[in-house]
């Protein structure tokens, strides 16, 4: 019976935490929408990014307090006050961007275009000057501009959440943006021991708590001359660094290439 009660308590904690996140986002939407319409672009971006950081920080504090997550994000703090750069993390779960943003006040996210119209996230994202992921040329152009204005660009080289250990194949994006903006690329290595919020996973399915989640700084790469070669070497770097990561416990193994005839 004690095991059943614990599972019930963990389920309730997860549901309440999802509600807390929705209320935080909805509250900021009520503030962000008129600010987006009234404030000049630069001022609105600064306020929008700070507001998202504080709201997400409140949520991170909540999930730590109630025991949903055991978080270790302090490595990102060393990037505050530094130069414009690209943050390139792996992407095991949907909460990755939320948690990274809590540790830096000037992050510009590349996000799915559909989320720009989301009632919980859209107004805040537009106020913060976040960038739609399509069309690709506009995404690259706006990313380069954001870096030129001193922003810290958050882009997931996998483009979507990881479905095969240790990472998905990378899309061609980070190298081109870094090359055009002449910006360094700071890698972030995320590890988590739970499939919760992973690709194709239910938001409400019970998982054991607390979930371990940690981020460490990886290598920092200079802006490349050859964008395609850079993206290939970046993927190889992540595969090597995450070969023994926590998510190897629950991510499916990569499909081996077909044998030669």
MARBA-3410 file (N, C-alpha, C, O; in Angstrom, 1 decimal):
261
0.8,-1.2,0.0,0.0,0.0,0.0,0.9,1.3,0.0,0.5,2.2,-0.6 ~ 2.0,1.2,0.7,2.9,2.4,0.8,3.4,2.8,-0.6,3.5,3.9,-1.0 ~ 3.7,1.7,-1.4,4.1,2.0,-2.8,3.0,2.6,-3.6,3.3,3.5,-4.5 ~ 1.8,2.2,-3.4,0.7,2.8,-4.2,0.4,4.2,-3.8,0.2,5.1,-4.6 ~ 0.6,4.5,-2.5,0.4,5.9,-2.0,1.5,6.8,-2.6,1.3,7.9,-2.9
2.7,6.2,-2.6,3.8,7.0,-3.1,3.6,7.3,-4.6,3.8,8.5,-5.0 ~ 3.1,6.3,-5.4,2.9,6.6,-6.8,1.8,7.6,-7.0,1.9,8.4,-7.9 ~ 0.7,7.5,-6.2,-0.4,8.5,-6.2,0.1,9.9,-5.9,-0.2,10.9,-6.6 ~ 1.0,10.0,-4.9,1.5,11.3,-4.5,2.4,11.9,-5.6,2.3,13.1,-5.9 ~ 3.2,11.0,-6.3,4.0,11.5,-7.4,3.2,12.0,-8.6,3.5,12.9,-9.2
2.1,11.2,-8.9,1.3,11.6,-10.0,0.6,13.0,-9.7,0.6,13.8,-10.6 ~ 0.1,13.2,-8.5,-0.5,14.4,-8.1,0.5,15.6,-8.2,0.2,16.7,-8.7 ~ 1.7,15.3,-7.8,2.8,16.3,-7.8,3.1,16.7,-9.2,3.3,17.9,-9.5 ~ 3.1,15.7,-10.1,3.4,16.0,-11.6,2.2,16.9,-12.1,2.5,17.9,-12.8 ~ 1.0,16.5,-11.9,-0.1,17.2,-12.4,-0.2,18.7,-11.9,-0.4,19.6,-12.6
0.1,18.8,-10.6,0.1,20.2,-10.0,1.2,21.0,-10.6,1.0,22.2,-10.9 ~ 2.3,20.4,-10.8,3.5,21.1,-11.4,3.2,21.6,-12.8,3.5,22.7,-13.2 ~ 2.5,20.7,-13.6,2.1,21.2,-15.0,1.1,22.3,-14.9,1.2,23.2,-15.7 ~ 0.2,22.3,-13.9,-0.7,23.4,-13.7,0.0,24.7,-13.3,-0.3,25.8,-13.8 ~ 1.0,24.6,-12.4,1.8,25.7,-12.0,2.5,26.3,-13.2,2.5,27.6,-13.4
3.1,25.5,-14.1,3.7,26.0,-15.3,2.7,26.8,-16.2,3.1,27.8,-16.7 ~ 1.6,26.2,-16.4,0.6,26.9,-17.2,0.1,28.2,-16.6,0.0,29.2,-17.4 ~ 0.0,28.2,-15.3,-0.4,29.5,-14.7,0.7,30.6,-14.8,0.3,31.7,-15.0 ~ 1.9,30.2,-14.6,3.0,31.1,-14.8,3.0,31.7,-16.2,3.2,32.9,-16.4 ~ 2.9,30.8,-17.2,3.0,31.3,-18.6,1.8,32.1,-18.9,1.9,33.2,-19.6
0.6,31.7,-18.4,-0.6,32.5,-18.7,-0.5,33.9,-18.1,-1.0,34.9,-18.7 ~ 0.0,33.9,-16.8,0.1,35.2,-16.2,1.1,36.2,-16.9,0.8,37.4,-17.0 ~ 2.2,35.6,-17.4,3.1,36.4,-18.2,2.5,36.8,-19.5,2.8,37.9,-20.0 ~ 1.7,36.0,-20.1,1.0,36.3,-21.4,0.2,37.6,-21.2,0.1,38.5,-22.1 ~ -0.6,37.7,-20.1,-1.4,38.8,-19.8,-0.6,40.1,-19.7,-1.1,41.2,-20.1
0.6,40.0,-19.2,1.5,41.2,-19.2,2.2,41.4,-20.5,2.4,42.6,-20.9 ~ 2.7,40.4,-21.1,3.5,40.5,-22.3,2.8,41.0,-23.5,3.4,41.8,-24.3 ~ 1.5,40.7,-23.7,0.8,41.1,-24.9,0.7,42.6,-25.0,1.1,43.1,-26.1 ~ 0.3,43.3,-24.0,0.2,44.8,-24.1,1.6,45.4,-24.2,1.8,46.4,-25.0 ~ 2.6,44.8,-23.5,4.0,45.4,-23.7,4.5,45.2,-25.1,5.2,46.1,-25.6
4.2,44.1,-25.7,4.6,43.9,-27.1,4.1,44.9,-28.0,4.7,45.3,-29.0 ~ 2.8,45.3,-27.8,2.2,46.3,-28.6,2.6,47.7,-28.3,2.6,48.6,-29.2 ~ 3.1,48.0,-27.1,3.4,49.4,-26.7,4.9,49.7,-26.7,5.2,50.9,-26.9 ~ 5.7,48.8,-26.4,7.1,49.1,-26.2,7.9,49.1,-27.5,7.6,48.3,-28.4 ~ 9.0,49.9,-27.6,9.9,49.8,-28.7,10.6,48.5,-28.7,10.7,47.8,-27.6
11.0,48.1,-29.9,11.6,46.7,-30.1,12.7,46.4,-29.1,12.6,45.3,-28.4 ~ 13.7,47.2,-29.0,14.8,46.8,-28.1,14.5,46.7,-26.6,14.9,45.8,-25.9 ~ 13.7,47.7,-26.2,13.3,47.7,-24.8,12.4,46.5,-24.5,12.5,45.9,-23.4 ~ 11.5,46.3,-25.4,10.6,45.1,-25.2,11.3,43.8,-25.1,11.0,42.9,-24.3 ~ 12.3,43.6,-26.0,13.1,42.4,-26.0,13.8,42.2,-24.6,13.7,41.1,-24.1
14.4,43.2,-24.1,15.1,43.1,-22.8,14.2,42.7,-21.7,14.4,41.9,-20.9 ~ 13.0,43.4,-21.7,12.0,43.1,-20.6,11.4,41.7,-20.8,11.2,41.0,-19.9 ~ 11.2,41.4,-22.1,10.6,40.0,-22.3,11.5,38.9,-21.9,11.1,37.9,-21.4 ~ 12.8,39.0,-22.2,13.8,38.0,-21.9,13.9,37.9,-20.3,14.0,36.8,-19.8 ~ 14.0,39.0,-19.7,14.1,39.0,-18.2,12.8,38.4,-17.6,12.9,37.6,-16.6
11.7,38.8,-18.1,10.4,38.2,-17.6,10.3,36.7,-17.7,9.9,36.0,-16.8 ~ 10.7,36.2,-18.9,10.7,34.8,-19.1,11.7,34.1,-18.2,11.4,33.0,-17.6 ~ 12.9,34.7,-18.0,13.8,34.1,-17.1,13.3,34.0,-15.7,13.4,32.9,-15.1 ~ 12.7,35.0,-15.2,12.1,35.0,-13.9,11.0,34.0,-13.7,10.9,33.3,-12.7 ~ 10.1,34.0,-14.7,9.0,33.1,-14.6,9.4,31.6,-14.6,8.9,30.8,-13.9
10.3,31.3,-15.5,10.9,30.0,-15.6,11.7,29.6,-14.4,11.7,28.5,-13.9 ~ 12.4,30.6,-13.8,13.1,30.3,-12.6,12.2,30.0,-11.4,12.5,29.1,-10.6 ~ 11.0,30.7,-11.4,10.0,30.4,-10.4,9.6,28.9,-10.5,9.4,28.2,-9.6 ~ 9.3,28.5,-11.8,8.9,27.1,-12.0,10.0,26.1,-11.6,9.7,25.1,-11.0 ~ 11.3,26.4,-12.0,12.4,25.5,-11.6,12.5,25.4,-10.1,12.7,24.3,-9.6
12.3,26.5,-9.4,12.3,26.5,-7.9,11.2,25.6,-7.4,11.3,24.8,-6.4 ~ 10.0,25.7,-8.0,8.9,24.9,-7.6,9.2,23.4,-7.8,9.0,22.6,-6.8 ~ 9.6,23.0,-9.0,9.8,21.5,-9.2,10.9,21.0,-8.4,11.0,19.8,-8.1 ~ 11.9,21.8,-8.0,12.9,21.4,-7.0,12.3,21.2,-5.6,12.6,20.3,-4.9 ~ 11.5,22.2,-5.2,11.0,22.2,-3.9,10.1,21.0,-3.6,10.2,20.4,-2.6
9.2,20.7,-4.6,8.3,19.6,-4.4,8.9,18.2,-4.8,8.2,17.2,-4.6 ~ 10.1,18.2,-5.2,10.8,16.9,-5.5,10.5,16.3,-6.8,10.7,15.1,-7.0 ~ 10.1,17.1,-7.8,9.9,16.5,-9.2,11.3,16.3,-9.8,11.5,15.3,-10.4 ~ 12.1,17.3,-9.7,13.4,17.2,-10.3,14.5,17.5,-9.2,14.3,18.2,-8.3 ~ 15.6,16.9,-9.5,16.9,17.2,-8.7,17.8,17.8,-9.8,18.4,17.2,-10.6
17.9,19.2,-9.7,18.5,20.0,-10.8,19.9,20.4,-10.4,20.2,20.7,-9.3 ~ 20.8,20.3,-11.4,22.1,20.9,-11.3,22.4,21.7,-12.6,22.8,21.1,-13.6 ~ 22.2,23.0,-12.5,22.3,23.9,-13.6,23.3,24.9,-13.5,23.5,25.8,-14.3 ~ 24.1,24.9,-12.4,25.0,26.0,-12.0,26.1,26.2,-13.0,26.6,27.3,-13.0 ~ 26.4,25.2,-13.8,27.5,25.4,-14.8,27.2,26.5,-15.7,28.1,27.2,-16.2
25.9,26.7,-16.0,25.6,27.8,-17.0,25.8,29.2,-16.5,26.0,30.1,-17.3 ~ 25.8,29.3,-15.2,26.0,30.6,-14.6,27.2,31.4,-15.0,27.3,32.6,-15.1 ~ 28.3,30.6,-15.3,29.5,31.2,-15.7,29.5,32.0,-17.0,30.4,32.8,-17.3 ~ 28.4,31.8,-17.8,28.3,32.4,-19.1,27.6,33.8,-18.9,27.7,34.6,-19.9 ~ 27.1,34.2,-17.8,26.5,35.5,-17.6,27.5,36.6,-17.7,28.6,36.4,-17.2
27.2,37.6,-18.4,28.1,38.7,-18.6,29.2,38.5,-19.6,30.0,39.4,-19.8 ~ 29.1,37.4,-20.3,30.1,37.1,-21.3,29.7,37.6,-22.7,28.7,38.3,-22.8 ~ 30.4,37.2,-23.7,30.2,37.8,-25.1,29.0,37.1,-25.7,28.5,36.1,-25.2 ~ 28.5,37.7,-26.8,27.5,37.0,-27.6,28.1,35.7,-28.1,29.2,35.6,-28.6 ~ 27.2,34.6,-28.0,27.7,33.3,-28.5,26.4,32.4,-28.8,25.3,32.8,-28.4
26.7,31.3,-29.3,25.6,30.3,-29.6,25.7,29.2,-28.6,26.8,28.6,-28.3 ~ 24.6,29.0,-27.9,24.5,27.8,-27.0,23.9,26.6,-27.8,22.8,26.7,-28.3 ~ 24.6,25.6,-27.8,24.2,24.4,-28.6,24.2,23.2,-27.6,25.2,22.5,-27.4 ~ 23.0,22.9,-27.1,22.8,21.7,-26.2,22.2,20.5,-27.0,21.6,20.7,-28.1 ~ 22.4,19.3,-26.4,21.6,18.2,-26.9,20.2,18.4,-26.3,19.9,19.3,-25.5
19.2,17.5,-26.7,17.8,17.8,-26.5,17.0,16.6,-26.0,16.2,16.1,-26.8 ~ 17.3,16.1,-24.8,16.6,14.9,-24.4,15.1,15.1,-24.0,14.3,14.1,-24.1 ~ 14.7,16.3,-23.6,13.3,16.5,-23.1,12.8,17.9,-23.4,13.6,18.8,-23.7 ~ 11.5,18.1,-23.4,10.9,19.3,-23.8,11.2,20.4,-22.8,11.0,21.6,-23.1 ~ 11.7,20.1,-21.6,11.9,21.1,-20.6,13.3,21.7,-20.7,13.7,22.6,-19.9
14.1,21.3,-21.6,15.5,21.7,-21.8,15.6,23.2,-21.9,16.4,23.9,-21.2 ~ 14.9,23.8,-22.9,15.0,25.2,-23.1,14.5,26.0,-21.9,15.1,27.0,-21.5 ~ 13.5,25.5,-21.2,12.9,26.2,-20.0,14.0,26.3,-18.9,14.2,27.4,-18.4 ~ 14.7,25.2,-18.7,15.7,25.2,-17.6,17.0,26.0,-18.0,17.6,26.6,-17.1 ~ 17.4,25.9,-19.3,18.6,26.7,-19.7,18.3,28.2,-19.5,19.2,29.0,-19.1
17.1,28.6,-19.9,16.8,30.1,-19.9,16.8,30.6,-18.4,17.0,31.8,-18.2 ~ 16.6,29.7,-17.5,16.5,30.2,-16.1,17.9,30.8,-15.6,18.0,31.5,-14.6 ~ 19.0,30.4,-16.3,20.3,30.7,-15.8,21.0,31.9,-16.6,22.1,32.2,-16.3 ~ 20.3,32.5,-17.5,20.9,33.6,-18.3,19.8,34.6,-18.7,18.7,34.2,-19.1 ~ 20.0,35.9,-18.5,19.0,36.9,-18.7,18.9,37.4,-20.1,18.0,38.2,-20.4
19.7,36.9,-21.0,19.7,37.5,-22.4,19.7,36.4,-23.5,20.4,36.5,-24.5 ~ 18.9,35.3,-23.2,18.9,34.2,-24.2,17.8,34.5,-25.2,16.7,34.9,-24.9 ~ 18.2,34.2,-26.5,17.3,34.3,-27.6,17.1,32.9,-28.1,18.0,32.3,-28.6 ~ 15.8,32.4,-28.1,15.6,31.0,-28.5,15.1,30.9,-29.9,14.3,31.8,-30.4 ~ 15.6,29.9,-30.6,15.0,29.5,-31.9,13.9,28.5,-31.5,14.2,27.5,-30.9
12.7,28.8,-31.9,11.6,27.9,-31.5,10.7,27.6,-32.6,10.6,28.3,-33.6 ~ 9.9,26.5,-32.5,9.0,26.1,-33.5,8.0,27.2,-33.8,7.5,27.8,-32.9 ~ 7.7,27.4,-35.1,6.8,28.5,-35.4,5.4,28.4,-34.8,4.8,29.3,-34.4 ~ 4.9,27.1,-34.7,3.6,26.9,-34.1,3.5,27.4,-32.6,2.4,27.8,-32.2 ~ 4.6,27.4,-31.9,4.6,27.9,-30.5,4.5,29.4,-30.4,4.1,29.9,-29.4
4.8,30.1,-31.5,4.6,31.6,-31.5,3.1,31.9,-31.4,2.8,33.1,-31.0 ~ 2.2,31.0,-31.7,0.8,31.3,-31.7,0.2,30.6,-30.5,-1.1,30.6,-30.3 ~ 1.0,29.9,-29.7,0.5,29.2,-28.5,0.0,30.2,-27.4,0.7,31.2,-27.2 ~ -1.1,30.0,-26.8,-1.7,30.9,-25.9,-0.8,31.1,-24.6,-0.8,32.2,-24.0 ~ 0.0,30.1,-24.3,0.8,30.1,-23.1,2.2,30.8,-23.4,2.7,31.4,-22.5
2.7,30.6,-24.6,4.1,31.0,-24.8,4.2,32.0,-25.9,5.2,32.7,-25.9 ~ 3.2,32.2,-26.8,3.4,33.1,-27.9,3.7,34.5,-27.6,4.6,35.1,-28.2 ~ 2.9,35.2,-26.8,3.1,36.6,-26.5,4.4,36.9,-25.9,5.1,37.8,-26.2 ~ 4.8,36.0,-24.9,6.1,36.2,-24.3,7.2,36.0,-25.2,8.2,36.7,-25.1 ~ 7.1,35.0,-26.1,8.2,34.8,-27.1,8.3,35.9,-28.0,9.5,36.3,-28.4
7.2,36.5,-28.5,7.3,37.6,-29.4,7.9,38.8,-28.7,8.7,39.5,-29.3 ~ 7.5,39.1,-27.5,8.1,40.2,-26.8,9.6,40.0,-26.6,10.3,41.0,-26.7 ~ 10.0,38.8,-26.3,11.4,38.6,-26.1,12.3,38.6,-27.3,13.5,38.5,-27.3 ~ 11.6,38.6,-28.5,12.4,38.6,-29.8,12.8,37.2,-30.1,13.9,37.1,-30.8 ~ 12.1,36.2,-29.7,12.5,34.8,-30.1,12.3,34.6,-31.6,11.6,35.4,-32.2
13.0,33.6,-32.1,13.1,33.5,-33.6,12.3,32.2,-34.0,12.5,31.1,-33.5 ~ 11.5,32.3,-35.0,10.8,31.2,-35.6,11.8,30.3,-36.4,12.8,30.8,-36.9 ~ 11.6,29.0,-36.3,12.5,28.1,-37.0,12.3,28.0,-38.5,13.0,27.2,-39.2 ~ 11.3,28.6,-39.0,11.1,28.6,-40.5,10.5,29.9,-40.9,9.8,30.6,-40.1 ~ 10.7,30.3,-42.2,11.5,29.6,-43.2,13.0,29.7,-42.8,13.4,30.6,-42.1
13.8,28.8,-43.2,15.2,28.7,-42.8,16.0,29.9,-43.0,16.8,30.3,-42.2 ~ 15.9,30.5,-44.2,16.7,31.7,-44.5,16.4,32.9,-43.5,17.3,33.5,-43.1 ~ 15.1,33.0,-43.2,14.8,34.1,-42.2,15.3,33.7,-40.9,15.8,34.6,-40.1 ~ 15.2,32.5,-40.5,15.8,32.0,-39.2,17.2,32.4,-39.1,17.7,32.9,-38.1 ~ 18.0,32.0,-40.1,19.4,32.3,-40.1,19.7,33.8,-40.0,20.5,34.3,-39.3
19.0,34.6,-40.9,19.2,36.0,-40.9,18.9,36.7,-39.5,19.7,37.5,-39.0 ~ 17.8,36.3,-38.9,17.4,36.8,-37.6,18.3,36.4,-36.5,18.6,37.1,-35.5 ~ 18.8,35.1,-36.6,19.8,34.6,-35.6,21.1,35.4,-35.7,21.6,35.8,-34.6 ~ 21.6,35.7,-36.9,22.8,36.5,-37.0,22.6,37.9,-36.5,23.5,38.4,-35.8 ~ 21.4,38.5,-36.7,21.1,39.8,-36.2,21.1,39.8,-34.7,21.6,40.7,-34.0
20.5,38.8,-34.1,20.4,38.7,-32.6,21.8,38.6,-32.0,22.1,39.2,-31.0 ~ 22.7,37.8,-32.6,24.0,37.7,-32.1,24.8,39.0,-32.3,25.6,39.4,-31.4 ~ 24.5,39.7,-33.4,25.2,41.0,-33.6,24.7,42.1,-32.6,25.5,43.0,-32.3 ~ 23.6,41.9,-32.0,23.1,42.8,-30.9,23.5,42.4,-29.5,23.0,42.9,-28.5 ~ 24.3,41.3,-29.4,24.8,40.9,-28.1,24.0,39.8,-27.5,24.3,39.5,-26.3
23.1,39.2,-28.2,22.3,38.2,-27.6,23.0,36.8,-27.5,24.1,36.6,-28.1 ~ 22.5,36.0,-26.7,23.0,34.6,-26.6,22.0,33.7,-27.2,20.9,33.6,-26.7 ~ 22.3,33.1,-28.3,21.4,32.3,-29.1,21.3,30.9,-28.7,22.3,30.2,-28.7 ~ 20.1,30.4,-28.4,19.9,29.0,-28.0,19.4,28.3,-29.2,18.3,28.5,-29.6 ~ 20.1,27.3,-29.7,19.7,26.5,-30.8,20.0,25.0,-30.6,21.2,24.7,-30.2
19.1,24.1,-30.8,19.3,22.7,-30.6,19.7,22.1,-31.9,18.9,22.0,-32.8 ~ 20.9,21.6,-32.0,21.4,21.1,-33.3,20.6,19.9,-33.8,20.6,19.6,-35.0 ~ 20.0,19.2,-32.9,19.1,18.0,-33.2,17.8,18.4,-33.8,17.2,17.7,-34.5 ~ 17.4,19.7,-33.6,16.1,20.3,-34.1,14.9,19.7,-33.3,13.9,20.5,-33.2 ~ 14.9,18.5,-32.9,13.8,17.9,-32.1,14.4,17.1,-31.0,15.6,16.9,-30.9
13.5,16.6,-30.1,14.0,15.9,-29.0,14.7,14.5,-29.4,14.3,13.9,-30.4 ~ 15.7,14.1,-28.6,16.4,12.9,-28.9,15.6,11.7,-28.9,14.8,11.5,-28.0 ~ 15.7,10.9,-30.0,14.9,9.6,-30.0,15.8,8.4,-30.1,15.3,7.3,-29.9 ~ 17.1,8.6,-30.3,18.1,7.5,-30.4,19.3,7.9,-29.6,19.8,9.0,-29.8 ~ 19.9,7.0,-28.8,21.1,7.3,-28.1,22.3,7.4,-29.0,22.4,6.7,-30.0
23.2,8.3,-28.7,23.1,9.3,-27.7,22.5,10.6,-28.2,22.0,11.4,-27.4 ~ 22.5,10.9,-29.5,21.9,12.1,-30.1,21.3,11.7,-31.5,21.8,10.8,-32.1 ~ 20.3,12.5,-31.9,19.9,12.4,-33.3,20.9,13.0,-34.2,21.8,13.7,-33.8 ~ 20.8,12.6,-35.5,21.6,13.3,-36.5,21.3,14.9,-36.4,20.2,15.3,-36.3 ~ 22.4,15.6,-36.6,22.3,17.1,-36.5,21.8,17.7,-37.8,22.2,17.1,-38.9
21.0,18.7,-37.7,20.7,19.4,-38.9,21.7,20.5,-39.3,22.5,20.9,-38.4 ~ 21.7,21.0,-40.5,22.7,22.0,-40.9,22.2,23.4,-40.5,21.3,24.0,-41.2 ~ 22.6,23.9,-39.3,22.2,25.2,-38.8,23.2,25.9,-38.0,23.6,27.0,-38.3 ~ 23.7,25.2,-37.0,24.7,25.9,-36.1,25.9,26.4,-36.8,26.3,27.6,-36.6 ~ 26.5,25.6,-37.7,27.7,26.0,-38.4,27.5,27.2,-39.2,28.3,28.1,-39.3
26.4,27.2,-40.0,26.1,28.4,-40.9,25.9,29.7,-40.1,26.5,30.7,-40.4 ~ 25.1,29.6,-39.0,24.9,30.8,-38.2,26.2,31.3,-37.6,26.4,32.5,-37.6 ~ 26.9,30.4,-37.0,28.2,30.7,-36.4,29.2,31.4,-37.4,29.8,32.3,-37.1 ~ 29.2,30.8,-38.6,30.1,31.3,-39.6,29.7,32.7,-40.0,30.5,33.6,-40.1 ~ 28.4,33.0,-40.3,27.9,34.3,-40.8,28.0,35.3,-39.7,28.4,36.5,-39.9
27.8,34.9,-38.4,27.8,35.9,-37.3,29.2,36.0,-36.7,29.5,36.9,-35.9 ~ 30.1,35.1,-37.1,31.5,35.1,-36.6,31.4,34.9,-35.0,32.1,35.6,-34.3 ~ 30.5,34.0,-34.6,30.2,33.8,-33.2,30.7,32.5,-32.7,30.6,31.5,-33.5 ~ 31.3,32.4,-31.5,31.7,31.1,-31.0,30.5,30.2,-30.6,29.4,30.7,-30.4 ~ 30.7,28.9,-30.5,29.7,28.0,-30.2,30.0,27.3,-28.9,31.0,26.6,-28.8
29.2,27.5,-27.9,29.4,26.9,-26.5,28.5,25.7,-26.4,27.3,25.9,-26.5 ~ 29.0,24.5,-26.3,28.2,23.3,-26.2,27.8,23.1,-24.7,28.5,23.5,-23.8 ~ 26.6,22.6,-24.6,26.0,22.3,-23.3,25.6,20.8,-23.3,25.0,20.3,-24.3 ~ 26.1,20.0,-22.3,25.8,18.6,-22.3,24.8,18.3,-21.2,25.1,18.4,-20.0 ~ 23.6,17.9,-21.7,22.5,17.6,-20.8,22.4,16.1,-20.5,22.5,15.3,-21.4
22.2,15.8,-19.3,21.9,14.4,-18.9,20.7,14.3,-18.0,20.5,15.2,-17.1 ~ 19.9,13.3,-18.2,18.7,13.1,-17.4,18.5,11.6,-17.3,18.6,10.9,-18.3 ~ 18.0,11.1,-16.2,17.9,9.7,-16.0,16.4,9.2,-16.2,16.1,8.0,-16.0 ~ 15.6,10.1,-16.7,14.2,9.7,-16.9,13.7,10.1,-18.3,14.1,11.1,-18.8 ~ 12.8,9.3,-18.9,12.3,9.6,-20.2,11.1,10.6,-20.1,10.6,11.0,-21.1
10.8,11.1,-18.9,9.7,12.0,-18.8,9.9,13.3,-19.6,11.0,13.9,-19.6 ~ 8.9,13.7,-20.4,9.0,14.8,-21.3,9.9,14.6,-22.5,10.2,15.5,-23.2 ~ 10.3,13.4,-22.7,11.0,13.0,-23.9,10.1,12.9,-25.1,8.8,13.0,-25.0 ~ 10.6,12.7,-26.3,9.8,12.6,-27.5,8.9,11.4,-27.5,9.3,10.3,-27.2 ~ 7.6,11.7,-27.7,6.6,10.7,-27.7,6.2,10.2,-26.4,5.4,9.2,-26.3
6.6,10.8,-25.3,6.2,10.4,-23.9,5.1,11.2,-23.4,4.9,12.4,-23.7 ~ 4.2,10.6,-22.7,3.0,11.2,-22.2,3.4,12.2,-21.0,4.2,11.9,-20.2 ~ 2.7,13.3,-21.0,2.9,14.3,-19.9,2.4,13.8,-18.6,2.9,14.2,-17.5 ~ 1.4,12.9,-18.6,0.7,12.5,-17.4,1.0,11.1,-17.0,0.5,10.6,-16.0 ~ 1.8,10.4,-17.7,2.2,9.0,-17.3,3.1,9.1,-16.1,4.0,9.9,-16.0
2.9,8.2,-15.2,3.6,8.2,-13.9,5.1,7.8,-14.2,5.4,6.9,-14.9 ~ 6.0,8.6,-13.5,7.4,8.3,-13.5,7.9,8.4,-12.1,7.3,9.1,-11.3 ~ 9.0,7.7,-11.8,9.6,7.8,-10.5,10.2,9.1,-10.3,10.9,9.7,-11.1 ~ 10.0,9.7,-9.1,10.6,11.0,-8.7,11.5,10.8,-7.5,11.4,9.9,-6.7 ~ 12.5,11.7,-7.4,12.8,12.8,-8.3,13.6,12.4,-9.5,14.3,11.4,-9.5
13.5,13.3,-10.5,14.2,13.1,-11.8,15.6,13.8,-11.7,15.6,15.0,-11.4 ~ 16.6,13.1,-12.0,17.9,13.8,-12.0,18.1,14.5,-13.3,17.9,13.9,-14.4 ~ 18.6,15.7,-13.3,18.8,16.5,-14.5,20.0,17.4,-14.2,20.0,18.2,-13.3 ~ 21.0,17.3,-15.1,22.1,18.1,-14.9,22.7,18.6,-16.3,22.5,17.9,-17.3 ~ 23.3,19.8,-16.2,23.9,20.4,-17.4,25.3,20.7,-17.1,25.6,21.3,-16.0
26.2,20.4,-18.0,27.6,20.8,-17.8,28.1,21.5,-19.1,27.6,21.2,-20.2 ~ 29.1,22.4,-18.9,29.6,23.0,-20.1,30.5,22.1,-20.8,31.4,21.4,-20.2 ~ 30.3,22.0,-22.1,31.2,21.3,-23.0,32.3,22.2,-23.6,32.5,23.3,-23.1 ~ 32.8,21.8,-24.7,33.8,22.6,-25.4,33.2,23.8,-26.0,32.0,23.8,-26.4 ~ 34.1,24.9,-26.1,33.6,26.0,-26.9,34.5,26.1,-28.2,35.7,26.0,-28.1
33.7,26.2,-29.3,34.4,26.2,-30.6,34.3,27.6,-31.2,33.4,28.3,-31.1 ~ 35.4,28.0,-31.9,35.5,29.2,-32.6,34.6,29.1,-33.8,34.2,28.0,-34.3 ~ 34.2,30.3,-34.4,33.4,30.3,-35.6,34.1,29.6,-36.7,35.3,29.9,-36.9 ~ 33.4,28.8,-37.4,34.1,28.0,-38.5,34.2,28.7,-39.8,33.5,29.7,-40.0 ~ 35.1,28.2,-40.6,35.1,28.6,-42.0,34.3,27.7,-42.9,33.7,28.2,-43.9
34.2,26.5,-42.5,33.4,25.5,-43.3,32.3,25.0,-42.4,32.4,24.2,-41.5 ~ 31.1,25.5,-42.7,29.9,25.3,-41.9,29.5,23.8,-41.9,29.2,23.3,-40.8 ~ 29.5,23.2,-43.0,29.1,21.8,-43.1,30.0,20.9,-42.3,29.6,20.0,-41.6 ~ 31.3,21.1,-42.5,32.3,20.3,-41.8,32.2,20.5,-40.3,32.3,19.6,-39.5 ~ 31.9,21.7,-39.9,31.7,22.0,-38.5,30.5,21.3,-37.9,30.6,20.7,-36.8
29.4,21.3,-38.6,28.2,20.6,-38.1,28.5,19.1,-37.9,28.0,18.4,-37.0 ~ 29.2,18.5,-38.8,29.6,17.1,-38.8,30.5,16.8,-37.6,30.3,15.8,-36.8 ~ 31.5,17.7,-37.3,32.4,17.5,-36.2,31.7,17.8,-34.9,32.0,17.1,-33.9 ~ 30.7,18.7,-34.9,29.9,18.9,-33.7,29.1,17.7,-33.3,29.1,17.4,-32.1 ~ 28.5,17.1,-34.2,27.7,15.9,-33.9,28.6,14.8,-33.4,28.3,14.1,-32.4
29.8,14.6,-34.0,30.8,13.6,-33.5,31.2,13.9,-32.1,31.4,13.0,-31.3 ~ 31.4,15.2,-31.8,31.8,15.6,-30.4,30.7,15.2,-29.4,31.0,14.6,-28.4 ~ 29.4,15.5,-29.7,28.3,15.1,-28.8,28.2,13.6,-28.6,28.0,13.1,-27.5 ~ 28.4,12.9,-29.7,28.3,11.4,-29.6,29.3,10.8,-28.7,29.1,9.9,-27.9 ~ 30.5,11.4,-28.8,31.6,10.9,-27.9,31.4,11.3,-26.5,31.6,10.5,-25.6
31.0,12.6,-26.2,30.8,13.1,-24.9,29.6,12.4,-24.1,29.6,12.3,-22.9 ~ 28.6,12.0,-24.9,27.4,11.5,-24.3,27.3,10.0,-24.4,26.2,9.4,-24.2 ~ 28.4,9.4,-24.7,28.4,7.9,-24.9,27.9,7.2,-23.7,27.3,6.1,-23.8 ~ 28.3,7.7,-22.5,27.9,7.0,-21.3,26.9,7.9,-20.4,27.0,7.8,-19.2 ~ 26.1,8.7,-21.1,25.2,9.6,-20.4,24.1,8.9,-19.7,23.8,7.7,-20.0
23.4,9.6,-18.8,22.3,9.0,-18.0,21.2,8.5,-19.0,20.5,7.5,-18.7 ~ 20.9,9.3,-20.0,19.8,8.9,-20.9,20.1,7.6,-21.7,19.2,7.1,-22.4 ~ 21.3,7.1,-21.7,21.5,5.8,-22.4,20.7,4.7,-21.7,20.5,3.7,-22.3 ~ 20.3,5.0,-20.5,19.5,4.0,-19.7,18.1,3.8,-20.3,17.5,2.7,-20.2 ~ 17.6,4.8,-21.0,16.2,4.7,-21.5,16.0,5.1,-23.0,15.0,4.7,-23.5
17.0,5.7,-23.6,16.9,5.9,-25.0,17.2,4.6,-25.8,18.1,3.9,-25.4 ~ 16.5,4.4,-26.9,16.8,3.2,-27.7,18.2,3.3,-28.3,18.6,4.4,-28.6 ~ 18.8,2.2,-28.5,20.1,2.2,-29.2,19.9,2.6,-30.6,18.9,2.3,-31.2 ~ 20.9,3.2,-31.2,20.8,3.5,-32.6,20.7,2.3,-33.5,21.2,1.2,-33.2 ~ 20.0,2.5,-34.6,19.8,1.4,-35.6,21.1,1.2,-36.3,21.6,2.1,-36.9
21.6,0.0,-36.3,22.9,-0.3,-37.1,22.7,-0.2,-38.6,21.6,-0.5,-39.0 ~ 23.7,0.3,-39.3,23.5,0.4,-40.8,23.3,-1.0,-41.3,23.8,-2.0,-40.8 ~ 22.6,-1.1,-42.5,22.4,-2.4,-43.1,23.8,-3.0,-43.5,24.7,-2.3,-44.0 ~ 23.8,-4.3,-43.4,25.1,-5.0,-43.8,25.2,-5.0,-45.3,24.3,-5.0,-46.1 ~ 26.5,-4.9,-45.7,26.8,-4.9,-47.2,26.4,-6.2,-47.8,26.6,-7.3,-47.2
25.9,-6.2,-49.0,25.5,-7.4,-49.7,26.7,-8.2,-50.1,26.6,-9.3,-50.7
END
